[in-house]
Amino acid sequence: MSEQKYEPLNRVYTVPLSRAYEAPPYRRAKVAIRLIKDFAKRHMKASEVKISKEVNLKVWERGMRNPPRKLKLEMVRDEEGIVEVKVPSQEEKVS
């Protein structure tokens, strides 16, 4: 079986997490993490997804019962098809 090669790809997405609120309150943050992984696999055509510590802290910062409704995340795919999900860098806007 031939190994598939992927082109490196870097994108910023706003991931909707409102479906996590359909779960019982004691599972919402866990469901939100699963939703992020599923979103990354679907949109980045990934074989594996790794979530950074900063994203995990962002989902859990208000506790298990109140994850954010949406998150802006940066997704980077390497040559092996592994996607790393992280918080985008804060770029200063010049007005």
Secondary structure, DSSP 8 states (H G I E B T S, - for coil): --------EEEEEEEE-GGGGGS-GGGHHHHHHHHHHHHHHHHHT-SEEEE-HHHHHHHHTT-SS---SEEEEEEEE-TTSEEEEE---------
